[in-house]
Amino acid sequence: MTDFIVRIAEAADQPIVERLWHLFRHDMSAYDGQLPLPDATFRADRLRAAFTEPGWAAYLFTQEDRPAGFAFVRNLDGPGPTVLNSFFLVHAARRRGHGLAAARDVLARHPGDWEVAFQDANLAAVAFWPRVAAACADEAGWHIEHRPAPGKPELPQDAWICFTVPAR
């Protein structure tokens, strides 16, 4: 892997992550049917929370000093599992092992119970997240459960993969 770096996103990185956020939300619109807002942006409440709210962390992925993706983590202060709230790689960085490396890096920074939601219609996520869980989970393994999308009864249930990351 060529110079692929995972790091905490600083306040100065927020405009970069915001641009990546719109690419992510565009990709996700294939599964949730959400159109952009009238100004052609997408809702950004999770983006803002990742940079401002306690218990959240934003990570920026770069490849050769160029932005390649991000991850948002929430519920770092508990109780309950830590949630990988959003995870995104630009298309040019996919299928090269960067996603697995980035997910492993972020998860290892916060040992303990984890949950990651994805949609069954997103076949790439259906293949990816079990690979991540198998690579990161403790001996108890992992499981998937389905839960209603909060506040969106018209959408199919979300798949939630649940596992525990051991301390190093």
Phi, psi and omega per residue, in radians:
M1 nan 2.208 -3.060
T2 -1.473 1.921 2.955
D3 0.729 0.894 3.088
F4 -1.712 2.121 -3.022
I5 -2.155 2.418 3.020
V6 -1.987 2.206 3.122
R7 -2.576 2.774 3.034
I8 -1.057 2.359 3.080
A9 -1.413 2.272 3.109
E10 -1.580 2.914 3.119
A11 -0.960 -0.638 3.140
A12 -1.173 -0.326 3.128
D13 -1.474 -0.180 -3.027
Q14 -0.980 -0.747 3.114
P15 -1.067 -0.620 3.109
I16 -1.182 -0.827 -3.140
V17 -1.113 -0.614 3.102
E18 -1.073 -0.729 3.105
R19 -1.119 -0.741 3.087
L20 -1.117 -0.628 3.137
W21 -0.992 -0.735 -3.121
H22 -1.185 -0.592 3.035
L23 -1.136 -0.759 3.104
F24 -1.043 -0.871 -3.110
R25 -1.118 -0.598 3.059
H26 -1.075 -0.827 3.089
D27 -1.013 -0.779 -3.081
M28 -1.209 -0.393 -3.134
S29 -1.095 -0.362 3.063
A30 -1.150 -0.401 -3.072
Y31 -1.895 -0.477 -3.115
D32 -1.899 -0.106 3.066
G33 1.214 0.234 -3.110
Q34 -1.440 2.214 3.057
L35 -1.465 2.777 3.045
P36 -1.098 2.839 3.023
L37 -1.201 2.951 -3.125
P38 -0.962 -0.469 3.125
D39 -1.546 0.196 3.100
A40 1.274 0.275 2.999
T41 -1.805 3.013 3.080
F42 -1.956 2.761 3.029
R43 -0.849 2.433 -3.057
A44 -2.275 0.499 -3.109
D45 -1.096 -0.684 3.106
R46 -1.203 -0.625 3.073
L47 -1.050 -0.866 3.138
R48 -1.097 -0.748 -3.129
A49 -1.064 -0.688 -3.099
A50 -1.074 -0.488 -3.122
F51 -1.729 -0.248 -3.006
T52 -2.212 -0.426 -3.006
E53 -1.567 2.464 3.024
P54 -1.091 2.576 3.121
G55 1.473 0.021 3.114
W56 -1.975 2.710 2.994
A57 -2.521 2.483 3.067
A58 -1.981 2.380 3.079
Y59 -2.067 2.497 3.076
L60 -2.011 2.348 3.070
F61 -1.838 2.330 3.072
T62 -2.240 2.641 3.039
Q63 -2.296 2.117 -3.101
E64 0.898 0.782 3.111
D65 1.136 0.328 3.074
R66 -2.040 2.531 -3.135
P67 -1.117 2.310 -3.105
A68 -2.185 -0.200 3.127
G69 2.874 -3.035 -3.121
F70 -2.743 2.906 2.971
A71 -2.480 2.482 3.018
F72 -2.026 2.322 3.132
V73 -2.075 2.406 3.092
R74 -2.327 2.919 -3.130
N75 1.200 0.581 3.111
L76 -1.163 -0.394 -3.124
D77 -1.761 0.197 3.052
G78 1.055 -2.942 -0.104
P79 -1.296 2.948 3.124
G80 1.573 -3.069 -3.066
P81 -1.233 2.695 2.964
T82 -1.331 2.504 -3.082
V83 -2.056 2.201 2.969
L84 -1.432 1.709 -2.926
N85 -1.316 -0.703 -3.136
S86 -2.590 2.475 -3.119
F87 -2.568 2.252 -3.042
F88 -2.610 2.414 2.958
L89 -2.215 2.399 3.048
V90 -1.111 2.682 -3.064
H91 -0.968 -0.671 -3.101
A92 -1.139 -0.346 -3.134
A93 -1.690 -0.077 -3.090
R94 -1.414 2.785 3.068
R95 1.103 0.532 3.115
R96 -2.243 0.132 -3.112
G97 1.556 -0.079 -3.115
H98 -1.182 -0.677 -3.121
G99 -1.086 -0.839 3.116
L100 -1.089 -0.762 3.129
A101 -1.082 -0.765 -3.136
A102 -1.142 -0.790 3.131
A103 -1.079 -0.792 3.133
R104 -1.057 -0.730 3.139
D105 -1.081 -0.883 -3.115
V106 -1.089 -0.826 -3.113
L107 -1.086 -0.724 -3.105
A108 -1.144 -0.419 3.129
R109 -1.256 -0.263 -3.072
H110 -2.383 1.270 -3.124
P111 -1.018 2.629 3.121
G112 2.286 -2.852 -3.108
D113 -1.341 2.411 -3.105
W114 -2.288 2.650 2.951
E115 -2.404 2.455 3.106
V116 -2.359 2.204 3.115
A117 -1.699 2.544 3.025
F118 -2.696 3.000 -3.099
Q119 -1.849 2.382 3.135
D120 -1.041 -0.478 3.123
A121 -1.257 -0.314 3.131
N122 -1.519 1.530 -3.020
L123 -1.076 -0.547 3.083
A124 -1.136 -0.737 3.108
A125 -1.173 -0.665 3.123
V126 -1.058 -0.621 3.105
A127 -1.424 -0.629 -3.012
F128 -1.290 -0.892 -2.980
W129 -1.144 -0.643 3.012
P130 -1.098 -0.591 3.064
R131 -1.121 -0.730 3.104
V132 -1.099 -0.860 -3.115
A133 -1.056 -0.734 3.129
A134 -1.102 -0.597 -3.129
A135 -1.368 -0.422 -2.994
C136 -1.964 -0.392 -2.990
A137 -1.259 2.696 3.050
D138 -1.290 -3.024 -3.046
E139 -1.125 -0.303 3.111
A140 -1.260 -0.269 3.099
G141 1.422 -2.602 -3.047
W142 -2.579 2.867 3.043
H143 -2.586 2.816 3.100
I144 -2.045 2.369 3.027
E145 -2.283 2.727 -3.134
H146 -1.923 2.373 -3.101
R147 -2.380 2.602 3.084
P148 -1.065 2.536 3.047
A149 -1.211 2.133 -3.062
P150 -0.997 2.188 3.082
G151 1.229 0.168 -3.109
K152 -2.352 1.201 -3.073
P153 -1.093 -0.325 -3.137
E154 -1.336 -0.255 -3.108
L155 -1.597 2.669 3.024
P156 -1.081 2.736 3.113
Q157 -1.057 2.617 3.032
D158 -1.429 2.537 2.953
A159 -1.563 2.333 3.114
W160 -2.095 2.108 3.053
I161 -1.673 2.294 -3.019
C162 -2.174 2.338 -3.114
F163 -2.845 2.954 3.109
T164 -2.064 2.267 3.090
V165 -1.694 2.086 -3.138
P166 -1.260 2.688 3.024
A167 -1.191 2.550 3.141
R168 -1.265 nan nan
